[in-house]
Amino acid sequence: MLWGPGAALATPPKDYASQSTRSLFATIGLAGSVDATGHARIRIVAEVPTDVYIVTNTVEPRGYSGWHTHSGPSLVLVKSGTATVYDGDDPNCTPATYPAGTGFVDAGGGHVHMVRNAGDVRLELIAVQMIPDGSERRIESPDPGFCPKL
């Protein structure tokens, strides 16, 4: 069997709609992504072969991800809990918080960050990551030294 680029077409059974379940648990606001008619517009351009990962990350209360970066961008949805995100370029260590039902974009490409669960319930994140083929999905980074030890 040969695998490669292309499209897969399938005809669902007549009662497909009765067999499917849909749920929405998060939205991400993308600045500048709405056109004049109010329709959302986003374009993803991969200039090199790219792998797409869908990753579930869980962080226990008071836990954190450690400082890291990714080789490519990620769309991160907060399924439960609240994500507190620190930017490795921010000398003021100002956290951004994202409660369940929201999300954020991580630019990747060397953008160092850390995600912390400052709450009392488990933090669950769903990330869609676009990583150049053959690149590391997660790259550990040293603490930038701006934030107090968390």
Backbone as a chain_set.jsonl record, in Angstrom:
{"seq": "MLWGPGAALATPPKDYASQSTRSLFATIGLAGSVDATGHARIRIVAEVPTDVYIVTNTVEPRGYSGWHTHSGPSLVLVKSGTATVYDGDDPNCTPATYPAGTGFVDAGGGHVHMVRNAGDVRLELIAVQMIPDGSERRIESPDPGFCPKL", "coords": {"N": [[0.849, -1.17, 0.0], [0.56, 2.211, -0.811], [1.342, 5.311, 0.618], [0.721, 8.752, 0.708], [0.62, 12.297, -0.178], [-2.667, 13.608, -0.646], [-6.23, 13.257, -1.043], [-8.863, 11.982, 0.937], [-11.865, 10.434, 0.343], [-15.121, 9.798, 1.437], [-18.283, 8.228, 1.764], [-20.692, 8.91, 4.008], [-22.838, 6.837, 6.094], [-26.447, 6.797, 5.678], [-27.729, 7.453, 8.075], [-25.855, 8.936, 9.417], [-25.721, 11.442, 10.826], [-27.22, 10.888, 13.094], [-25.543, 9.225, 14.397], [-23.419, 10.658, 15.267], [-21.643, 12.803, 17.525], [-21.225, 16.043, 18.712], [-19.167, 18.427, 20.308], [-18.263, 21.446, 21.926], [-15.596, 22.856, 23.529], [-13.834, 24.934, 23.846], [-12.771, 28.196, 22.756], [-10.723, 30.225, 20.659], [-9.586, 33.458, 20.471], [-8.577, 35.107, 17.638], [-6.763, 37.69, 16.797], [-7.429, 40.018, 14.239], [-8.446, 38.155, 12.5], [-10.912, 38.175, 11.348], [-12.991, 38.862, 8.614], [-14.379, 41.588, 6.581], [-17.054, 40.918, 6.39], [-17.597, 39.669, 8.707], [-16.935, 37.026, 8.902], [-14.894, 34.407, 10.059], [-11.461, 34.161, 9.327], [-8.627, 32.386, 8.583], [-5.346, 31.504, 7.777], [-3.168, 28.927, 7.18], [0.047, 28.362, 6.415], [2.358, 26.145, 5.348], [5.625, 26.067, 4.773], [7.5, 24.157, 4.604], [7.707, 20.538, 4.728], [5.43, 19.376, 7.147], [4.533, 18.13, 10.338], [1.548, 17.371, 12.063], [0.411, 17.483, 15.289], [-1.826, 16.343, 17.778], [-2.209, 16.978, 20.998], [-2.73, 16.062, 24.355], [-2.336, 17.68, 27.343], [-1.869, 17.462, 30.79], [-1.9, 19.142, 33.89], [-1.269, 18.991, 37.193], [-2.77, 20.474, 40.183], [-0.942, 23.29, 41.275], [1.214, 22.562, 39.772], [3.574, 22.752, 36.966], [4.718, 23.354, 33.583], [7.415, 23.634, 33.053], [10.091, 25.557, 31.589], [10.049, 26.005, 28.135], [10.109, 25.55, 24.523], [8.736, 25.302, 21.186], [9.169, 23.849, 17.942], [7.46, 24.791, 16.039], [4.263, 26.513, 15.507], [1.497, 26.459, 17.909], [-1.917, 25.792, 18.601], [-3.698, 26.238, 21.414], [-6.048, 24.855, 23.53], [-8.047, 25.296, 26.392], [-9.318, 22.912, 28.298], [-10.123, 22.192, 30.917], [-9.837, 23.695, 34.177], [-7.519, 26.42, 34.818], [-5.181, 27.98, 32.81], [-2.107, 29.44, 33.456], [0.046, 31.462, 31.915], [3.397, 32.167, 31.258], [5.664, 34.346, 29.677], [8.781, 33.984, 28.228], [10.155, 36.202, 27.325], [9.359, 38.367, 28.767], [10.346, 40.688, 30.962], [9.017, 41.553, 33.205], [7.569, 39.44, 34.06], [4.78, 39.019, 33.732], [1.863, 37.297, 34.09], [-0.392, 35.632, 31.84], [-3.741, 34.67, 31.919], [-5.857, 31.918, 31.207], [-8.951, 30.696, 31.303], [-10.959, 27.661, 31.524], [-12.559, 26.818, 28.497], [-11.485, 28.756, 26.932], [-8.604, 29.786, 25.023], [-5.275, 29.897, 23.581], [-2.683, 31.116, 21.364], [0.428, 29.782, 20.663], [3.313, 30.952, 19.36], [5.596, 29.479, 18.798], [8.718, 28.384, 17.31], [11.014, 29.112, 18.803], [9.955, 30.734, 20.748], [9.983, 31.079, 24.059], [8.315, 29.747, 26.827], [6.202, 29.118, 29.735], [3.818, 27.105, 31.308], [1.555, 27.218, 33.933], [-0.307, 25.699, 36.569], [-2.11, 27.322, 38.659], [-4.301, 26.865, 40.116], [-6.797, 24.92, 41.984], [-7.777, 22.675, 40.79], [-7.341, 20.055, 38.356], [-5.563, 20.969, 35.454], [-6.332, 20.826, 32.1], [-5.177, 20.677, 28.884], [-5.601, 20.937, 25.376], [-3.654, 20.664, 22.632], [-2.986, 21.686, 19.345], [-0.446, 21.12, 17.346], [1.879, 22.313, 14.997], [4.562, 21.118, 13.538], [7.696, 21.367, 12.017], [8.741, 18.813, 9.796], [10.71, 16.25, 11.112], [11.708, 17.797, 13.181], [12.16, 18.6, 16.672], [9.415, 18.205, 18.88], [9.042, 19.351, 21.372], [11.184, 21.53, 23.082], [13.393, 21.788, 25.618], [14.077, 24.593, 27.713], [16.251, 26.965, 29.322], [15.51, 28.529, 32.477], [14.495, 31.823, 32.122], [15.089, 33.663, 34.063], [13.587, 35.869, 34.863], [11.288, 35.507, 36.347], [10.112, 34.865, 39.685], [11.083, 31.927, 41.48], [8.882, 29.431, 40.685]], "CA": [[0.0, 0.0, 0.0], [1.317, 3.447, -0.938], [0.781, 6.446, 1.346], [1.306, 10.014, 0.289], [-0.332, 13.403, -0.18], [-3.885, 13.394, -1.407], [-7.481, 13.451, -0.328], [-9.651, 10.777, 1.182], [-13.285, 10.698, 0.206], [-15.953, 8.73, 1.985], [-19.708, 8.516, 1.818], [-21.183, 8.454, 5.307], [-24.132, 6.16, 6.045], [-27.59, 7.716, 5.666], [-28.069, 7.9, 9.42], [-24.608, 9.428, 10.001], [-25.954, 12.518, 11.798], [-27.726, 10.328, 14.341], [-24.46, 8.472, 15.018], [-22.311, 11.524, 15.631], [-21.796, 13.707, 18.655], [-20.333, 17.19, 18.617], [-19.091, 19.237, 21.512], [-17.333, 22.563, 21.871], [-15.157, 23.148, 24.881], [-12.978, 26.116, 23.935], [-12.605, 29.047, 21.59], [-9.524, 31.05, 20.686], [-9.718, 34.702, 19.736], [-7.42, 35.372, 16.792], [-6.82, 39.095, 16.388], [-7.27, 40.259, 12.81], [-8.82, 36.98, 11.709], [-12.299, 38.29, 10.89], [-13.047, 39.747, 7.453], [-15.369, 42.669, 6.63], [-18.401, 40.357, 6.503], [-17.731, 39.042, 10.013], [-16.563, 35.615, 8.837], [-13.54, 34.119, 10.529], [-10.522, 33.784, 8.273], [-7.287, 32.055, 9.058], [-4.585, 30.799, 6.758], [-1.989, 28.243, 7.692], [0.938, 28.08, 5.297], [3.528, 25.364, 5.739], [6.599, 26.211, 3.698], [8.294, 22.926, 4.611], [6.872, 19.431, 5.204], [5.058, 19.639, 8.536], [3.744, 17.141, 11.063], [0.538, 17.966, 12.937], [0.187, 16.683, 16.49], [-2.88, 16.734, 18.703], [-1.615, 16.546, 22.263], [-3.412, 16.399, 25.599], [-1.416, 17.911, 28.458], [-2.527, 17.695, 32.075], [-1.024, 19.703, 34.909], [-1.924, 18.893, 38.498], [-2.747, 21.74, 40.926], [0.361, 23.826, 41.685], [2.259, 22.066, 38.88], [3.911, 23.606, 35.833], [5.277, 22.642, 32.437], [8.83, 23.902, 32.845], [10.343, 26.478, 30.48], [10.269, 25.259, 26.9], [9.629, 26.118, 23.276], [8.372, 24.313, 20.177], [9.73, 24.182, 16.635], [6.425, 25.427, 15.224], [3.161, 27.085, 16.278], [0.491, 25.605, 18.543], [-3.201, 26.32, 19.046], [-3.878, 25.568, 22.703], [-7.397, 24.991, 24.07], [-8.12, 24.943, 27.803], [-10.51, 22.079, 28.501], [-10.541, 22.336, 32.312], [-8.889, 24.451, 34.975], [-7.071, 27.711, 34.294], [-3.767, 28.014, 32.445], [-1.378, 30.679, 33.705], [1.147, 31.36, 30.953], [4.477, 33.136, 31.414], [6.429, 34.552, 28.458], [10.201, 34.067, 28.534], [10.691, 37.502, 26.908], [8.751, 39.427, 29.583], [11.152, 40.904, 32.165], [8.125, 41.799, 34.343], [6.95, 38.153, 34.399], [3.341, 39.24, 33.827], [1.184, 36.106, 33.587], [-1.679, 35.702, 31.137], [-4.548, 33.545, 32.385], [-6.837, 31.397, 30.26], [-9.819, 29.729, 31.976], [-11.603, 26.638, 30.704], [-13.421, 27.375, 27.462], [-10.726, 29.711, 26.128], [-7.36, 29.22, 24.536], [-4.264, 30.855, 23.149], [-1.777, 30.691, 20.302], [1.86, 29.836, 20.955], [3.967, 31.151, 18.066], [6.652, 28.5, 18.563], [9.893, 28.93, 16.662], [11.936, 29.707, 19.759], [9.234, 31.495, 21.777], [10.09, 30.341, 25.319], [7.19, 29.999, 27.723], [5.93, 28.139, 30.766], [2.404, 27.057, 31.683], [1.421, 26.828, 35.347], [-1.646, 25.511, 37.113], [-2.139, 27.975, 39.966], [-5.584, 26.567, 40.731], [-6.981, 23.754, 42.842], [-8.283, 21.554, 39.993], [-6.45, 19.641, 37.277], [-5.57, 21.732, 34.219], [-6.23, 19.969, 30.922], [-4.985, 21.44, 27.659], [-5.532, 20.226, 24.109], [-2.828, 21.475, 21.737], [-2.776, 21.291, 17.957], [0.896, 21.63, 17.085], [2.383, 22.169, 13.641], [6.001, 21.01, 13.761], [8.415, 20.985, 10.799], [9.119, 17.404, 9.725], [12.033, 15.916, 11.635], [12.091, 18.682, 14.283], [11.693, 18.237, 18.003], [8.107, 18.779, 19.209], [9.252, 20.162, 22.576], [12.589, 21.802, 23.318], [13.582, 22.334, 26.958], [14.781, 25.877, 27.725], [16.619, 27.396, 30.675], [14.713, 29.571, 33.115], [15.041, 33.105, 31.679], [15.533, 34.411, 35.224], [12.73, 37.013, 35.149], [10.208, 35.163, 37.28], [10.553, 34.202, 40.91], [10.94, 30.47, 41.378], [7.457, 29.089, 40.798]], "C": [[0.893, 1.23, 0.0], [0.613, 4.557, -0.188], [1.467, 7.709, 0.862], [0.274, 11.11, 0.326], [-1.549, 13.063, -1.018], [-5.088, 13.639, -0.543], [-8.158, 12.106, -0.145], [-11.118, 11.166, 1.111], [-14.057, 9.515, 0.76], [-17.402, 9.177, 1.955], [-20.225, 8.002, 3.143], [-22.506, 7.71, 5.148], [-25.262, 7.178, 6.143], [-27.922, 8.253, 7.048], [-26.843, 8.435, 10.17], [-24.847, 10.468, 11.089], [-26.45, 11.963, 13.126], [-26.637, 9.549, 15.086], [-23.32, 9.362, 15.499], [-22.669, 12.416, 16.816], [-20.794, 14.827, 18.483], [-20.319, 17.907, 19.947], [-18.045, 20.319, 21.302], [-16.893, 22.846, 23.292], [-14.258, 24.361, 24.969], [-13.013, 26.9, 22.636], [-11.338, 29.868, 21.774], [-9.815, 32.3, 19.883], [-8.448, 34.953, 18.94], [-7.539, 36.786, 16.251], [-6.591, 39.22, 14.892], [-7.711, 39.111, 11.934], [-10.258, 37.019, 11.219], [-12.326, 39.263, 9.715], [-14.186, 40.756, 7.594], [-16.794, 42.15, 6.787], [-18.626, 39.682, 7.847], [-17.388, 37.57, 10.032], [-15.114, 35.435, 9.292], [-12.686, 33.664, 9.358], [-9.174, 33.498, 8.918], [-6.612, 31.266, 7.951], [-3.368, 30.186, 7.432], [-1.155, 27.854, 6.484], [2.144, 27.331, 5.85], [4.501, 25.403, 4.568], [7.549, 25.018, 3.609], [7.356, 21.792, 5.019], [6.667, 19.543, 6.715], [4.24, 18.491, 9.095], [2.76, 17.891, 11.949], [0.279, 16.985, 14.072], [-1.039, 17.227, 17.21], [-2.488, 16.107, 20.031], [-2.511, 16.968, 23.42], [-2.351, 16.534, 26.686], [-2.242, 18.118, 29.717], [-1.487, 18.181, 33.073], [-1.808, 19.674, 36.217], [-1.885, 20.255, 39.201], [-1.343, 22.045, 41.457], [1.514, 23.321, 40.822], [2.527, 23.035, 37.739], [4.642, 22.786, 34.774], [6.795, 22.703, 32.354], [8.985, 24.83, 31.644], [10.698, 25.661, 29.246], [9.82, 26.083, 25.696], [9.26, 24.962, 22.35], [8.942, 24.774, 18.84], [8.736, 24.9, 15.729], [5.287, 25.909, 16.102], [2.214, 26.042, 16.851], [-0.771, 26.414, 18.811], [-3.533, 25.54, 20.301], [-5.271, 25.888, 23.242], [-7.396, 24.529, 25.519], [-9.433, 24.199, 28.034], [-11.031, 22.173, 29.931], [-9.444, 23.047, 33.086], [-8.598, 25.807, 34.361], [-5.58, 27.631, 34.027], [-3.213, 29.394, 32.755], [-0.095, 30.571, 32.896], [2.133, 32.51, 31.163], [5.306, 33.155, 30.136], [7.896, 34.757, 28.821], [10.853, 35.374, 28.126], [10.205, 38.651, 27.783], [9.548, 39.63, 30.873], [10.31, 41.21, 33.403], [7.428, 40.534, 34.815], [5.448, 38.306, 34.624], [2.611, 38.024, 33.271], [-0.082, 36.46, 32.801], [-2.471, 34.487, 31.586], [-5.626, 33.213, 31.363], [-7.689, 30.354, 30.971], [-10.375, 28.708, 30.992], [-12.562, 27.306, 29.72], [-12.745, 28.427, 26.612], [-9.471, 29.022, 25.621], [-6.417, 30.31, 24.093], [-3.426, 30.245, 22.034], [-0.354, 30.83, 20.811], [2.567, 29.893, 19.602], [5.028, 30.098, 17.763], [7.891, 29.162, 17.993], [10.852, 29.631, 17.6], [11.26, 30.554, 20.824], [9.208, 30.671, 23.06], [8.936, 30.739, 26.231], [7.078, 28.882, 28.75], [4.458, 28.239, 31.13], [2.318, 26.516, 33.098], [-0.046, 26.629, 35.682], [-1.636, 26.076, 38.527], [-3.415, 27.641, 40.732], [-5.584, 25.304, 41.576], [-7.549, 22.545, 42.106], [-7.293, 21.262, 38.872], [-6.658, 20.529, 36.045], [-5.418, 20.754, 33.068], [-6.215, 20.846, 29.686], [-4.988, 20.497, 26.467], [-4.769, 21.137, 23.158], [-2.795, 20.849, 20.351], [-1.461, 21.951, 17.555], [1.308, 21.326, 15.654], [3.902, 22.26, 13.697], [6.688, 20.618, 12.449], [8.903, 19.537, 10.887], [10.548, 17.198, 10.216], [12.494, 16.784, 12.793], [11.55, 18.155, 15.608], [10.346, 18.922, 18.264], [8.227, 19.716, 20.41], [10.744, 20.293, 22.808], [12.708, 22.458, 24.692], [14.405, 23.615, 26.872], [15.16, 26.235, 29.151], [15.651, 28.459, 31.182], [15.302, 30.915, 32.701], [15.461, 34.014, 32.829], [14.68, 35.625, 35.589], [11.732, 36.732, 36.27], [10.78, 34.592, 38.572], [10.364, 32.69, 40.735], [9.482, 30.106, 41.644], [7.283, 27.665, 41.26]], "O": [[1.878, 1.282, 0.736], [-0.596, 4.732, -0.34], [2.676, 7.714, 0.634], [-0.838, 10.895, 0.808], [-1.457, 12.313, -1.989], [-4.978, 14.169, 0.563], [-8.033, 11.21, -0.98], [-11.548, 12.123, 1.754], [-13.672, 8.363, 0.563], [-17.704, 10.362, 2.102], [-20.207, 6.796, 3.391], [-23.222, 7.927, 4.171], [-25.062, 8.29, 6.633], [-28.355, 9.398, 7.175], [-26.793, 8.395, 11.4], [-24.246, 10.39, 12.16], [-26.131, 12.513, 14.18], [-26.79, 9.247, 16.269], [-22.355, 8.867, 16.081], [-23.834, 12.73, 17.061], [-19.637, 14.582, 18.143], [-21.338, 17.985, 20.633], [-17.063, 20.123, 20.585], [-17.729, 23.054, 24.17], [-13.937, 24.792, 26.077], [-13.251, 26.347, 21.562], [-10.933, 30.167, 22.897], [-10.246, 32.213, 18.733], [-7.359, 35.004, 19.511], [-8.332, 37.044, 15.346], [-5.676, 38.608, 14.341], [-7.39, 39.083, 10.746], [-10.774, 36.015, 10.728], [-11.761, 40.354, 9.793], [-14.877, 40.775, 8.612], [-17.659, 42.878, 7.273], [-19.716, 39.176, 8.111], [-17.529, 36.917, 11.066], [-14.234, 36.222, 8.942], [-13.127, 32.888, 8.511], [-8.664, 34.295, 9.705], [-7.246, 30.457, 7.273], [-2.638, 30.856, 8.163], [-1.61, 27.096, 5.628], [2.859, 27.834, 6.717], [4.234, 24.842, 3.505], [8.309, 24.891, 2.649], [6.304, 22.055, 5.602], [7.616, 19.775, 7.465], [3.367, 17.947, 8.42], [3.099, 18.927, 12.521], [-0.032, 15.816, 13.846], [-1.259, 18.438, 17.245], [-2.44, 14.885, 20.176], [-2.993, 18.101, 23.459], [-1.566, 15.614, 26.918], [-3.215, 18.873, 29.704], [-0.353, 17.703, 33.101], [-2.882, 20.266, 36.322], [-1.06, 21.101, 38.856], [-0.661, 21.179, 42.006], [2.673, 23.619, 41.109], [1.804, 24.015, 37.562], [5.117, 21.681, 35.034], [7.403, 21.898, 31.649], [8.11, 24.883, 30.78], [11.527, 24.753, 29.297], [9.234, 27.157, 25.834], [9.45, 23.794, 22.689], [9.169, 25.967, 18.639], [9.133, 25.547, 14.759], [5.332, 25.735, 17.32], [2.13, 24.914, 16.368], [-0.7, 27.579, 19.2], [-3.641, 24.314, 20.262], [-5.629, 27.056, 23.393], [-6.814, 23.494, 25.844], [-10.514, 24.784, 27.973], [-12.242, 22.228, 30.145], [-8.274, 23.011, 32.706], [-9.333, 26.284, 33.497], [-4.804, 27.261, 34.908], [-3.794, 30.404, 32.357], [0.745, 29.707, 33.151], [1.742, 33.674, 31.234], [5.615, 32.103, 29.577], [8.215, 35.618, 29.64], [11.985, 35.646, 28.527], [10.598, 39.797, 27.564], [9.436, 38.817, 31.79], [10.812, 41.141, 34.525], [6.767, 40.541, 35.854], [4.907, 37.782, 35.598], [2.729, 37.743, 32.078], [-0.744, 37.462, 33.076], [-1.93, 33.382, 31.632], [-6.221, 34.095, 30.744], [-7.22, 29.244, 31.222], [-10.269, 28.878, 29.777], [-13.283, 28.24, 30.073], [-13.347, 28.945, 25.672], [-9.307, 27.812, 25.779], [-6.716, 31.498, 24.211], [-3.453, 29.038, 21.793], [0.026, 31.88, 21.331], [2.431, 28.977, 18.791], [5.331, 29.847, 16.597], [8.097, 30.363, 18.17], [11.447, 30.644, 17.232], [11.935, 31.05, 21.725], [8.491, 29.674, 23.142], [8.625, 31.921, 26.382], [7.75, 27.854, 28.662], [3.915, 29.338, 31.245], [2.922, 25.496, 33.428], [-0.918, 27.309, 35.14], [-1.216, 25.409, 39.473], [-3.592, 28.083, 41.867], [-4.543, 24.705, 41.848], [-7.78, 21.502, 42.718], [-6.503, 22.125, 38.49], [-7.791, 20.802, 35.649], [-4.489, 19.947, 33.051], [-7.118, 21.652, 29.466], [-4.446, 19.394, 26.536], [-5.195, 22.265, 22.906], [-2.602, 19.643, 20.202], [-1.371, 23.173, 17.439], [1.109, 20.215, 15.162], [4.462, 23.341, 13.878], [6.296, 19.629, 11.83], [9.411, 19.101, 11.92], [11.473, 17.888, 9.785], [13.568, 16.543, 13.344], [10.605, 17.368, 15.644], [10.162, 20.086, 17.908], [7.576, 20.76, 20.45], [11.483, 19.311, 22.743], [12.187, 23.552, 24.909], [15.322, 23.714, 26.057], [14.466, 25.85, 30.092], [15.052, 29.194, 30.397], [16.496, 31.141, 32.903], [16.118, 35.03, 32.603], [15.014, 36.342, 36.532], [11.382, 37.624, 37.042], [11.809, 33.915, 38.557], [9.557, 32.253, 39.914], [8.926, 30.433, 42.693], [6.153, 27.199, 41.412]]}, "num_chains": 1, "name": "protein.A"}
